Amino acid sequence: MSSSDGKPSEPVSKVVRGESPGVPRRPTHAEDGTDLTLIRWMLSLRHAERLQVLQSGARSLALLRDVRPGR
């Protein structure tokens, strides 16, 4: 992938972690242990993409609940 000036662009994972050249390094975790990279990733998505991710997670949890032993 390349930017509009023809230079290769950084992978999203590096940008989210703050590892791109010229971008100040950002912490990956808050003091309370919260994973800030996941928050940044979620905020980088469009509204419809966020909804899709959350609905997928909800479906996965429902499936796991249905196959739980002892039910």
N, C-alpha and C positions, 0 to 999 in steps of 0.2 A: 504494500500500500504506500502511496506517496502523497505528499501535500501538494497544494496548488503551485508551489514554487519548484516542484520536481524533485525535492529532497524526500527521502524515505521518511515516513512518519513513524512515531514510536508506537509500539504495541499498547493497547488500552491498559493491560495489566501493569505496565511500567508507569504509565501516566497516573493511574489510580494510586499506586504505591508512592508516587512522588519521585520516581527514579529517572525522569527525563532530564537531559542536560538543560541547564538554565532554569529548572523548576526547583524551588527550595524543597529539601527533604521534609516530608510530613510524617508525623508519628503514625504508626500502624495500629496502636492500641491506646485507649484512654487509661487514666489512672485506675478506673474501676474494672479494667479488663475488657471493656467493650471493643470489638474489632472494628476499627474505623474504616478499614478498606472495604468491608461489606456495606457500610453506610454510604461511602463515596460511590461504590459501584451501583447501588440501588438508586441513588440520586442522579447518576449519569444516564439512567434509562428514561425513556419517554413514559408518560402516564400509562398508556396502553401496554407497554412492555412490563412495567412494574406490576400491573394487574395480572398479566399473564404469568409472571414468575410466582406471584402469591397464590393464584388459583392452582397452579401446578403443585405447589407445596401443600396446599389444602387437600388436593386430590390424593397426593402421596400419603398424607397422614390418615385420611379416611381409609385407604386401602390397607395400611398397616394395622389400623384399629380393627378392621374386619377379619384379618388373618391372625390376630393375636391368639396364642394358645390358651385353652381353657374357656373358650367362648362357645 
